[in-house]
Amino acid sequence: MAAHLAVMGADHNNALLMPSVYDVCAVGHITRDRVRTEDQVRQQPGGSAYYLSLVLRRLGRQVAVVTKMAPADELLLLMELKTEKIDVSCTYSRTTTTFENIYPHRNSDLRVHKVHSVAAPFLANRSEWSSSAVLPPRPAHYTRDVA
């Protein structure tokens, strides 16, 4: 079943998703990830909505994303999605969900994961996604299912 969504507004900020056809709408925080290894520190986008939307788009699907983040992070975190022609509805939040993954050894299975900040939550009654066939948000900062 296709989601019936589209992004209205020139810059997609605080835009509502309105009727059009998408295969999937991913709802979730696009995160700012800091990755520390022995020899470097880098920042990159992350989060399940980010990776899911890229994979599906590269498989030829029409994809939309609903996310929340601080205005200062929009350019860095959404650049690749916009390049891939993924429609994004970004509502501004006071903070962006920010993780730090520290890999103290060359073994990438061993890491320290820190949550530095969490963006505003998604509410079930928000018109930007509640009436559509979407993948519901799962907080990126949980490490296990919460009943």
N, CA, C and O of each residue as an XYZ file, in Angstrom:
588
protein
N       0.847     -1.185      0.000
C       0.000      0.000      0.000
C       0.884      1.237      0.000
O       1.770      1.363      0.845
N       0.664      2.119     -0.903
C       1.463      3.338     -0.998
C       0.958      4.376     -0.012
O      -0.245      4.492      0.224
N       1.885      5.126      0.560
C       1.518      6.247      1.409
C       1.118      7.402      0.502
O       1.702      7.584     -0.566
N       0.161      8.155      0.904
C      -0.296      9.289      0.102
C       0.189     10.566      0.754
O      -0.515     11.173      1.562
N       1.404     10.969      0.395
C       2.047     12.097      1.034
C       2.844     12.908      0.029
O       3.266     12.393     -1.006
N       3.046     14.167      0.338
C       3.977     15.007     -0.424
C       4.370     16.163      0.460
O       3.673     16.475      1.426
N       5.456     16.791      0.150
C       5.927     17.904      0.962
C       5.517     19.208      0.300
O       5.762     19.420     -0.887
N       4.894     20.070      1.074
C       4.510     21.388      0.584
C       5.446     22.410      1.223
O       5.876     22.232      2.362
N       5.755     23.453      0.511
C       6.602     24.506      1.048
C       7.966     24.496      0.382
O       8.507     23.437      0.064
N       8.513     25.678      0.176
C       9.756     25.804     -0.572
C      10.942     25.169      0.134
O      11.773     24.527     -0.509
N      11.032     25.339      1.444
C      12.217     24.827      2.114
C      11.934     23.591      2.959
O      12.831     23.099      3.643
N      10.731     23.089      2.926
C      10.316     21.878      3.623
C      10.326     21.998      5.144
O      10.029     21.015      5.823
N      10.652     23.151      5.702
C      10.658     23.297      7.147
C       9.240     23.509      7.644
O       8.508     24.354      7.131
N       8.866     22.738      8.641
C       7.531     22.785      9.210
C       6.451     22.534      8.155
O       5.306     22.952      8.322
N       6.819     21.854      7.074
C       5.863     21.570      6.007
C       4.999     20.387      6.388
O       5.444     19.470      7.079
N       3.765     20.416      5.931
C       2.878     19.274      6.111
C       2.971     18.403      4.887
O       3.173     18.902      3.780
N       2.828     17.109      5.069
C       2.835     16.188      3.947
C       1.414     16.096      3.434
O       0.504     15.731      4.178
N       1.214     16.424      2.162
C      -0.105     16.485      1.559
C      -0.219     15.449      0.444
O       0.787     14.868      0.038
N      -1.433     15.210     -0.057
C      -1.650     14.119     -1.016
C      -0.724     14.123     -2.232
O      -0.516     15.152     -2.875
N      -0.192     12.979     -2.518
C       0.624     12.604     -3.667
C       0.931     11.133     -3.437
O       0.336     10.526     -2.547
N       1.823     10.548     -4.192
C       2.066      9.120     -4.005
C       3.519      8.851     -3.631
O       4.445      9.246     -4.339
N       3.692      8.177     -2.517
C       4.993      7.678     -2.068
C       4.829      6.217     -1.734
O       3.753      5.786     -1.320
N       5.869      5.466     -1.908
C       5.840      4.072     -1.497
C       5.974      3.954      0.014
O       5.330      3.110      0.636
N       6.817      4.807      0.607
C       7.087      4.746      2.051
C       7.330      6.148      2.584
O       7.935      6.992      1.922
N       6.846      6.371      3.787
C       7.205      7.574      4.537
C       7.836      7.106      5.839
O       7.174      6.471      6.660
N       9.097      7.413      6.028
C       9.803      7.058      7.259
C       9.696      8.222      8.234
O       9.990      9.364      7.882
N       9.276      7.931      9.454
C       9.138      8.950     10.492
C      10.149      8.637     11.583
O      10.118      7.557     12.173
N      11.035      9.567     11.849
C      12.021      9.352     12.910
C      13.081     10.427     12.896
O      13.204     11.198     11.945
N      13.843     10.462     13.971
C      14.900     11.459     14.082
C      16.073     11.115     13.168
O      16.615     10.011     13.223
N      16.453     12.070     12.333
C      17.735     11.985     11.646
C      18.736     12.465     12.695
O      18.609     13.575     13.213
N      19.710     11.650     13.003
C      20.616     11.941     14.121
C      21.942     12.518     13.638
O      22.352     12.321     12.494
N      22.592     13.233     14.541
C      23.972     13.679     14.314
C      24.839     12.692     15.077
O      24.784     12.622     16.305
N      25.638     11.930     14.343
C      26.494     10.909     14.959
C      27.944     11.377     14.944
O      28.478     11.773     13.908
N      28.565     11.323     16.119
C      30.004     11.571     16.226
C      30.663     10.208     16.378
O      30.327      9.443     17.282
N      31.582      9.916     15.507
C      32.267      8.629     15.540
C      33.734      8.884     15.860
O      34.442      9.564     15.117
N      34.174      8.320     16.988
C      35.568      8.487     17.425
C      36.286      7.153     17.322
O      35.833      6.139     17.852
N      37.416      7.177     16.627
C      38.290      6.009     16.577
C      39.638      6.434     17.133
O      39.814      7.571     17.571
N      40.581      5.511     17.111
C      41.917      5.839     17.635
C      42.560      7.001     16.901
O      43.302      7.780     17.501
N      42.282      7.129     15.594
C      42.974      8.151     14.830
C      42.116      9.262     14.245
O      42.653     10.149     13.581
N      40.801      9.249     14.464
C      39.988     10.324     13.888
C      38.665     10.505     14.626
O      38.197      9.632     15.356
N      38.087     11.685     14.396
C      36.741     11.999     14.871
C      35.994     12.559     13.673
O      36.482     13.466     12.999
N      34.809     12.019     13.409
C      34.023     12.548     12.300
C      32.564     12.664     12.731
O      32.102     11.967     13.634
N      31.856     13.569     12.056
C      30.419     13.718     12.275
C      29.707     13.315     11.002
O      30.167     13.597      9.896
N      28.565     12.643     11.178
C      27.817     12.170     10.020
C      26.349     12.037     10.396
O      26.011     11.954     11.577
N      25.477     12.017      9.395
C      24.063     11.757      9.671
C      23.870     10.301     10.065
O      24.694      9.439      9.758
N      22.767     10.048     10.749
C      22.440      8.676     11.123
C      20.971      8.568     11.490
O      20.188      9.492     11.269
N      20.614      7.435     12.050
C      19.238      7.171     12.457
C      18.543      6.259     11.465
O      18.872      6.241     10.279
N      17.577      5.502     11.964
C      16.905      4.509     11.114
C      16.143      5.152      9.952
O      16.125      4.591      8.857
N      15.517      6.307     10.159
C      14.788      6.965      9.061
C      15.756      7.381      7.952
O      15.412      7.314      6.772
N      16.954      7.806      8.323
C      17.971      8.207      7.360
C      18.398      7.014      6.501
O      18.334      7.069      5.273
N      18.827      5.953      7.152
C      19.346      4.800      6.409
C      18.244      4.080      5.631
O      18.470      3.647      4.501
N      17.066      3.948      6.219
C      15.955      3.302      5.525
C      15.587      4.066      4.256
O      15.396      3.463      3.200
N      15.489      5.379      4.357
C      15.081      6.162      3.197
C      16.116      6.088      2.077
O      15.743      6.027      0.906
N      17.392      6.092      2.405
C      18.430      5.985      1.369
C      18.383      4.629      0.668
O      18.463      4.560     -0.558
N      18.256      3.565      1.434
C      18.214      2.222      0.836
C      17.006      2.088     -0.085
O      17.135      1.628     -1.219
N      15.833      2.489      0.400
C      14.634      2.350     -0.413
C      14.684      3.224     -1.669
O      14.235      2.805     -2.736
N      15.222      4.421     -1.545
C      15.328      5.301     -2.717
C      16.261      4.692     -3.756
O      15.977      4.727     -4.953
N      17.381      4.133     -3.290
C      18.346      3.527     -4.219
C      17.813      2.235     -4.832
O      18.343      1.756     -5.835
N      16.775      1.676     -4.235
C      16.082      0.523     -4.808
C      14.942      0.964     -5.733
O      14.184      0.134     -6.234
N      14.829      2.282     -5.953
C      13.852      2.798     -6.894
C      12.510      3.185     -6.302
O      11.571      3.447     -7.053
N      12.388      3.230     -5.003
C      11.126      3.592     -4.362
C      11.000      5.099     -4.207
O      12.000      5.812     -4.119
N       9.761      5.574     -4.174
C       9.467      6.977     -3.862
C       9.364      7.073     -2.347
O       8.566      6.368     -1.730
N      10.167      7.942     -1.748
C      10.297      7.970     -0.291
C      10.128      9.397      0.236
O      10.585     10.362     -0.378
N       9.471      9.503      1.369
C       9.388     10.760      2.110
C       9.868     10.491      3.532
O       9.774      9.367      4.027
N      10.384     11.532      4.183
C      10.860     11.424      5.560
C      10.250     12.557      6.370
O      10.205     13.702      5.922
N       9.785     12.228      7.559
C       9.335     13.215      8.534
C      10.310     13.144      9.694
O      10.500     12.080     10.284
N      10.934     14.275     10.026
C      11.953     14.278     11.069
C      11.905     15.567     11.873
O      11.167     16.495     11.543
N      12.699     15.610     12.926
C      12.837     16.809     13.762
C      14.300     16.978     14.115
O      14.997     16.012     14.422
N      14.759     18.234     14.065
C      16.139     18.532     14.431
C      16.295     20.026     14.644
O      15.404     20.809     14.315
N      17.440     20.414     15.202
C      17.752     21.831     15.364
C      18.061     22.442     14.001
O      18.656     21.779     13.152
N      17.666     23.698     13.778
C      17.893     24.341     12.479
C      19.359     24.328     12.039
O      19.642     24.197     10.848
N      20.276     24.459     12.967
C      21.704     24.525     12.627
C      22.226     23.229     12.020
O      23.264     23.242     11.358
N      21.540     22.119     12.228
C      22.011     20.819     11.732
C      21.407     20.417     10.399
O      21.813     19.410      9.818
N      20.455     21.175      9.911
C      19.709     20.767      8.719
C      20.603     20.578      7.494
O      20.481     19.563      6.808
N      21.476     21.501      7.206
C      22.303     21.407      6.001
C      23.158     20.144      6.014
O      23.151     19.384      5.046
N      23.883     19.913      7.086
C      24.753     18.736      7.187
C      23.965     17.433      7.145
O      24.352     16.502      6.438
N      22.880     17.355      7.882
C      22.191     16.080      8.057
C      21.246     15.721      6.909
O      20.965     14.541      6.702
N      20.753     16.697      6.167
C      19.778     16.401      5.116
C      20.343     16.498      3.696
O      19.633     16.208      2.732
N      21.594     16.897      3.555
C      22.180     17.107      2.238
C      22.086     15.862      1.346
O      21.661     15.963      0.195
N      22.471     14.709      1.857
C      22.444     13.498      1.038
C      21.021     13.088      0.667
O      20.781     12.626     -0.449
N      20.075     13.255      1.595
C      18.685     12.912      1.290
C      18.157     13.798      0.163
O      17.487     13.312     -0.749
N      18.452     15.081      0.223
C      17.986     16.001     -0.812
C      18.667     15.701     -2.149
O      18.038     15.806     -3.203
N      19.950     15.329     -2.109
C      20.664     14.950     -3.333
C      20.015     13.734     -3.981
O      19.954     13.634     -5.206
N      19.530     12.810     -3.155
C      18.872     11.589     -3.649
C      17.401     11.835     -4.015
O      16.683     10.906     -4.384
N      16.962     13.094     -3.910
C      15.576     13.480     -4.229
C      14.545     12.797     -3.316
O      13.480     12.361     -3.751
N      14.914     12.728     -2.042
C      13.995     12.235     -1.014
C      13.327     13.457     -0.394
O      14.010     14.358      0.093
N      11.997     13.493     -0.409
C      11.276     14.617      0.183
C      11.348     14.533      1.698
O      11.132     13.475      2.289
N      11.656     15.665      2.315
C      11.829     15.718      3.762
C      10.937     16.796      4.349
O      10.950     17.938      3.891
N      10.166     16.437      5.358
C       9.436     17.401      6.162
C      10.171     17.488      7.490
O      10.115     16.567      8.304
N      10.857     18.599      7.699
C      11.681     18.768      8.901
C      11.057     19.824      9.798
O      10.959     20.994      9.426
N      10.641     19.403     10.970
C      10.137     20.329     11.977
C      11.297     20.661     12.902
O      12.015     19.770     13.355
N      11.476     21.939     13.176
C      12.596     22.334     14.022
C      12.339     21.991     15.487
O      11.229     22.120     16.005
N      13.404     21.556     16.118
C      13.432     21.203     17.528
C      14.533     22.035     18.177
O      15.439     22.515     17.494
N      14.456     22.200     19.469
C      15.501     22.934     20.178
C      16.851     22.229     20.033
O      17.894     22.879     19.965
N      16.820     20.893     19.987
C      18.041     20.100     19.878
C      17.882     19.052     18.782
O      16.775     18.763     18.328
N      18.999     18.498     18.376
C      19.043     17.373     17.449
C      19.466     16.152     18.251
O      20.319     16.255     19.133
N      18.881     15.004     17.955
C      19.345     13.782     18.613
C      20.795     13.559     18.199
O      21.105     13.438     17.014
N      21.673     13.506     19.194
C      23.115     13.408     18.937
C      23.700     12.250     19.714
O      23.560     12.152     20.933
N      24.365     11.369     18.971
C      25.040     10.214     19.566
C      26.542     10.361     19.390
O      27.022     11.015     18.464
N      27.262      9.738     20.302
C      28.701      9.604     20.145
C      29.038      8.131     20.291
O      28.721      7.503     21.302
N      29.679      7.596     19.276
C      30.143      6.208     19.317
C      31.657      6.228     19.360
O      32.319      6.702     18.437
N      32.191      5.704     20.449
C      33.632      5.704     20.665
C      34.127      4.274     20.492
O      33.671      3.351     21.167
N      35.065      4.119     19.578
C      35.681      2.812     19.332
C      37.108      2.877     19.865
O      38.013      3.319     19.156
N      37.321      2.439     21.116
C      38.640      2.598     21.733
C      39.698      1.642     21.167
O      40.894      1.849     21.372
N      39.268      0.616     20.471
C      40.189     -0.374     19.902
C      39.829     -0.600     18.441
O      38.780     -0.144     17.984
N      40.657     -1.276     17.729
C      40.391     -1.572     16.317
C      39.218     -2.528     16.136
O      38.649     -2.602     15.047
N      38.845     -3.264     17.185
C      37.712     -4.185     17.132
C      36.423     -3.363     17.145
O      36.049     -2.807     18.178
N      35.744     -3.285     15.993
C      34.549     -2.437     15.895
C      33.342     -3.007     16.650
O      32.311     -2.341     16.751
N      33.457     -4.220     17.176
C      32.378     -4.770     17.995
C      32.372     -4.172     19.396
O      31.372     -4.269     20.107
N      33.466     -3.564     19.793
C      33.571     -2.948     21.113
C      33.443     -1.441     20.964
O      34.256     -0.802     20.295
N      32.406     -0.873     21.598
C      32.234      0.569     21.521
C      31.555      1.096     22.766
O      30.904      0.361     23.508
N      31.725      2.376     22.971
C      31.022      3.105     24.018
C      30.022      3.993     23.291
O      30.395      4.755     22.399
N      28.761      3.895     23.671
C      27.706      4.658     23.017
C      27.167      5.681     24.004
O      26.723      5.322     25.095
N      27.203      6.952     23.625
C      26.709      8.026     24.481
C      25.604      8.786     23.767
O      25.690      9.037     22.565
N      24.559      9.155     24.514
C      23.485      9.999     24.000
C      23.714     11.391     24.571
O      23.638     11.589     25.784
N      23.995     12.354     23.698
C      24.266     13.719     24.152
C      23.025     14.596     24.168
O      22.904     15.485     25.012
N      22.100     14.354     23.242
C      20.865     15.142     23.220
C      19.804     14.379     22.443
O      20.111     13.499     21.639
N      18.543     14.737     22.702
C      17.415     14.083     22.038
C      16.476     15.175     21.521
O      16.101     16.086     22.260
N      16.107     15.073     20.255
C      15.186     16.036     19.641
C      13.780     15.852     20.213
O      13.495     14.868     20.894
N      12.925     16.803     19.926
C      11.535     16.753     20.391
C      10.868     15.457     19.920
O      11.175     14.956     18.838
N       9.960     14.919     20.730
C       9.306     13.651     20.367
C       8.267     13.845     19.259
O       7.836     14.961     18.970
N       7.888     12.734     18.657
C       6.800     12.717     17.682
C       5.520     12.382     18.441
O       5.508     11.482     19.280
N       4.454     13.103     18.147
C       3.194     12.892     18.832
C       2.199     12.245     17.879
O       2.143     12.603     16.702
N       1.416     11.299     18.375
C       0.497     10.532     17.531
C      -0.557     11.392     16.858
O      -1.083     11.012     15.812
N      -0.875     12.534     17.430
C      -1.942     13.346     16.852
C      -1.439     14.403     15.872
O      -2.221     15.248     15.438
N      -0.164     14.380     15.514
C       0.377     15.371     14.588
C      -0.164     15.154     13.179
O      -0.098     14.044     12.650
N      -0.693     16.200     12.577
C      -1.271     16.094     11.239
C      -0.222     15.785     10.181
O      -0.570     15.359      9.080
N       1.065     15.993     10.494
C       2.089     15.781      9.478
C       2.285     14.318      9.121
O       2.927     14.008      8.118
N       1.731     13.395      9.943
C       1.895     11.990      9.574
C       0.815     11.065     10.093
O       0.763      9.913      9.663
N      -0.040     11.498     10.982
C      -0.953     10.575     11.651
C      -2.023      9.973     10.755
O      -2.549      8.907     11.077
N      -2.366     10.616      9.640
C      -3.438     10.081      8.806
C      -2.913      9.295      7.602
O      -3.684      8.960      6.703
N      -1.635      9.002      7.575
C      -1.038      8.356      6.417
C      -0.495      6.978      6.759
O      -0.303      6.638      7.927
N      -0.252      6.193      5.715
C       0.387      4.887      5.889
C       1.881      5.130      6.000
O       2.556      5.340      4.993
N       2.396      5.102      7.213
C       3.803      5.431      7.438
C       4.448      4.382      8.316
O       3.768      3.573      8.947
N       5.775      4.407      8.348
C       6.497      3.592      9.308
C       6.582      4.416     10.579
O       7.193      5.484     10.564
N       5.997      3.964     11.676
C       5.948      4.786     12.886
C       7.316      4.981     13.503
O       8.210      4.155     13.319
N       7.484      6.082     14.242
C       8.788      6.361     14.832
C       9.124      5.412     15.970
O       8.254      4.992     16.733
N      10.368      5.096     16.060
C      10.893      4.367     17.209
C      12.055      5.209     17.698
O      12.989      5.466     16.938
N      12.019      5.641     18.940
C      13.094      6.508     19.421
C      14.463      5.884     19.172
O      14.722      4.747     19.567
N      15.324      6.634     18.521
C      16.643      6.132     18.164
C      17.518      5.884     19.381
O      18.504      5.153     19.287
N      17.180      6.476     20.523
C      18.038      6.353     21.691
C      17.701      5.156     22.563
O      18.369      4.945     23.575
N      16.680      4.351     22.210
C      16.421      3.132     22.956
C      17.293      2.023     22.410
O      17.498      1.932     21.200
N      17.805      1.181     23.282
C      18.643      0.088     22.831
C      17.900     -1.246     22.894
O      18.444     -2.275     22.493
N      16.688     -1.237     23.384
C      15.898     -2.459     23.434
C      14.437     -2.074     23.282
O      14.071     -0.913     23.468
N      13.592     -3.062     22.939
C      12.167     -2.794     22.806
C      11.569     -2.445     24.157
O      11.897     -3.055     25.174
N      10.695     -1.466     24.152
C      10.019     -1.045     25.368
C       8.554     -1.424     25.240
O       7.888     -1.017     24.288
N       8.048     -2.197     26.187
C       6.653     -2.653     26.124
C       5.711     -1.596     26.642
O       4.499     -1.807     26.664
